[in-house]
Amino acid sequence: MNKLLSALAVATASVVALSGCASGGGATTAPSAPGSPAAQNITLWLAGGDTPDALRDYLKKTYNEKTGGTLTIEQQAWPDLVTKLTTALPDENNTPDVTEIGNTQAPTFTNVGAFADVSDMYAELGGDKLLQSFVDVGKVDGKNYALPYYFGSRYMFYRKDIWKAAGVEVPTTLDAFNTAVKTITEKNPKNIKDFSGFFIGGQDWRNGISWIFANGGDLAKFENGQWTSTFSDPNSIKGLTQLQEIQKSASHAPKTMTDASVYLYLNNSDVIKDGDKVTGKTSLSAATVMAPGWAHWSIGDLVKKDGKEVRNWNDDTFGVFVLPGNDGKPAPVFAGGSNIAISAKSKNQAGARELLRIIFSSDYQQMLAKNGLGPANSDYAQAMATDQFGKALVESASNSKLTPAAPGWATIEASGKLEEFFQKIAEGGDVASLAKQYDDILTPMLNAK
């Protein structure tokens, strides 16, 4: 008997020892003979509200038609997901049979035996056509435990009217972007208080790491069996220095702000009005923000449609573009999104595996694409490139990156150390000194199991 998921306890409010039957240091393997899924009633945990109701209904209906069983979908809040999974996954009587898990959280769970081995289904579910960066974070010792669910690479949303008024063109290089947003801030063509050419929160590491990646740096490296934090790498320092300059000269976002809902500061009627009249609870406003592709549903004037308030995107006011690198390619941005996995403790392995077949089917993958969620299978990602949002998503994803597949990454995210580090950079701290300080803090955490 081993401690199961003990590494996850660090990411929760208190240290909890969770016992289970995982063997060695790898992940628990699903039964070799799963049996028939007929009439197995299973539970799927979905994180947040990104999966639309129509897709949830499809999963429930299709699962029932194929197996005769009932699929119950329970939505979990993102901030509570790691804590709830840490408690539920080792308990065979309370574990979800299948769960969505953030791609940056997947390595910690896969390394401590939380998920069932689905390597024998890998080719059937898409194989090498699946988004490989997401496959890699769900893999241990060459075996597959968590597979991609959907992706949402980040790109730029901007106010065309403000960029035009400032006399600035959409950039084709990262250096040109850095200059453009500074110029727009200085010109402030609508004379708006606390105006940002590019609005990026001081704690926003998920967008901020793009400058590290674009300059050839990285967050960590794996050598000789150990992970090492690499903020002190010269290329990482170069990227962080550029980011600090943007924070100083182009952004009035709070230094304590994360990447949450930045698109609200771009909206037309909610925040920005002609002249210096600003409505809403804040005077902050922006010409440019960086957000995952699905943010476009939240940008635009509020209008009534079928009795509901929705956003009305106006192509004359808003536009999108991919953050460019300096090498002719899109800048490497962090690919947000999720993985999907079967609980190793599920009593309904056969039914859970049947649900995966439905999720990775052509029909469901196309449904994800049509709803603005990058599908796991690359064959269907191209189907998204039918409008400006789909094209930007596919283009930005072509050179995207994930956080390190280190066993302690979920612990690092939960600790708040990244937010702390990036806030200090935004506040004007010495980049090299801070990088060395936080490399020393994060390296042991990366290797925690």
Secondary structure, 3 states (H helix, E strand, C coil): CEECCHHHHHHCCCCCCCEECCCCCCCCCCCCCCCCCCCCCEEEEEECCCCCHHHHHHHHHHHHHHHCCCEEEEEECHHHHHHHHHHHCCCCCCCCCEEEEECCCHHHHHHCCCECCCHHHCCCCCHHHECHHHHHHCEECCEECEEEEEEEEEEEEEEHHHHHHCCCCCCCCHHHHHHHHHHHHHHCCCCCCCEECCCCCCCCHHHHHHHHHHCCCCCEEEECCEEEECCCCHHHHHHHHHHHHHHHHCCCCCCCCCCCCHHHHCCCCCCECCCCCECCCCCCEECEEEEEHHHHHHCCEEEEECCEEEEECCCCCEEEECCECCCCCECCCEEEEEEEEEECCCCCHHHHHHHHHHHCCHHHHHHHHHCCCEECEHHHHHHHCCCHHHHHHHHHHCCCECCCCCCCHHHHHHHCHHHHHHHHHHCCCCHHHHHHHHHHHHHHHHCCC
